[in-house]
Amino acid sequence: MMTGSLPTFFSKISVESICDSAHISKRTFYRYFPDKYALLNETFRYCFFSRIEIADDDLIWDIFGKVCAQVYNDINMLLTLLEEWIRDGFTMPPDEFYEYIRGAFSVYGKWVYEVATDRPRSEFTMEKYLDKEW
């Protein structure tokens, strides 16, 4: 996943395309991961969160500050994500962009907290946010 470049949004990527890119079978994939989100979780944990020291008594804002510092230190990761987003075709009007970014921060903040504290992944997704289901 770290070296394979899949030219689309993560929600549109199939397990089959991940397997093709990694030259593995679906059976091998599912032996290690129940779904593509588990792979993403482990990839971020390995590449990103493993570099952040989190104390047992850290509050969400402490964790958020450490995550922000890590993003700043690994700015190339953020720039790569932004480049892929722009390459995919950015056509949102300003008010829709605002709502999307607001939702993305809500979903991402919850996801960061869950991953950083080893909590199970909740059903709070971007799709549910955009469909006003949460």
Buried (B, 14 or more C-beta within 10 A) or exposed (E): BEEEEBEEEEEEBEBEBBBBBBEEEEEEBEEEBEEBBBBBBBEBEEEBBEEBEBEEEBEEEEBBEBBEEBEEEEEEBEEEEEEBEEEEEEEEEEEEEEEBEEBEEBBEBBBBBBBBEEEEBEEBBBEEBBEEEB
